[in-house]
Structures are given as structure tokens and as C-alpha cells.
């Protein structure tokens, strides 16, 4: 009888052992349903807060504020579909490719945030942070532990691949991480370099071709092209400030 009662199953999921031990006395009480709802709501809230902290997404603008008309090339439909998170179910990767200032990081942060809200785990890091962290470990056991940590989230976001160049060791570590996640978990990468230019990011690294092969095997590759939106905003602010100063100039 208890096993068929949804409330008993919910109490078991919440590990309310006292309630379960006295189920015959509790089952008909008016307070049971509110108690279950309170526990479920509070635990969901705490779980969300914990996952948001662990994700390290940082501050970002919502996708609703994105100026879709600014980039010369930007597939809005493809990005909107990514926000449905269907790619996570198939453990597909996402690669956002474009020059600086086009909103790659903002799009990645929105996808990461939506992933957390949907109950999944996320870790967001720049390539410099991630590779510096891994390369700085001085023992094999510490490295294995950290690789497991980066391999674990449902979505790993590696931002800004291509802004710095890295040693062969960095390349080997990134390959190991990508290989661990291949066809198991989704990885989202933002880069300002085409894959043909990744040999400049990882000079002389023998694993670059194999790394790219695993990344693109099951991947949505979305190019963004155009001029920097950040530069446009800076120019507009400068023009507005100049206009205000002229308006205050005594005649």
C-alpha cells in the first residue's frame, strides 16, 4: 500500500525517515501534504543556489537584450534552439566562432544559466583559467581529481579559446579533458579562431587534430561575423558624453 502512495514515494525521496517510520499515523494528517511541498520547494531552492554558485557563470546580459541586427552573420534560430537544451540530451557540443565583441560569451552565459535552471550542473571557465589550473597541479593524484571535476558537469563551457597561445602540455591536458567528455557530456566552446588556426593556439602540439575531431564529431558550429558590438557601444557612449559637454559649454 505504501509503495503505491505517491506521497510515500515523495517522503522517501526527501529522506523523511521519521515520517516514513510512522507512516500509518501520518498518512491521514492534513499537515502531510504541506510538509512535503515545503520540503520539496526548499530543497529545490537550495539545490538551484548551490548549482548556480558552482557554475561560476558571472554577471551577464539576458539574451532578450541581444541586438540580433548588429552582427553581419548570426543564426538567431540556431541560438534560440540551443536555449531549449536539446543538445544536452544527445551529449552534443556547441562551438561559437567569431571575432571579439560579437556576443559569444554572452550567448554562452545565457545557455549555461538556462542549463542550471533546468536542473543540470554547469561549470563555466575561460580557457586560460581552466588550463592554468590543470597545468599548475604538481601531483598526478591532484591532476586526476581535477580532471574528474571538469569532466563531471552536464555542460562545461570553455570561453575564449584562441586569445592566448599554450604549450604542448596545455594542449595535452585539454585533449584529455575533451576525450573524457566525448559522447558523454556536452562541451560549449567560444573561440575567435577557425579550427584551421588552432595550430597557432597550440603550436607544435601533436594532439590538435584529434582534439578538434572529437569536438566537432557531434557539434553545432555557429559562426558570428561582424564588427565589435563593444566597440560600437564605446563609440556611442563617447559621442553622447561629447554631446553633453558641448551642451554645457557657455555661449
PyMOL commands that set and color helices and strands:
alter all, ss='L'
color gray80, all
select helices_A, chain A and resi 2-4+6-13+17-21+23-26+31-55+63-65+76-82+86-89+104-117+127-135+140-152+168-181+195-201+208-217+229-248
alter helices_A, ss='H'
color red, helices_A
select strands_A, chain A and resi 93-98+122-126+155-161+186-191+219-224
alter strands_A, ss='S'
color yellow, strands_A
deselect
rebuild
show_as cartoon
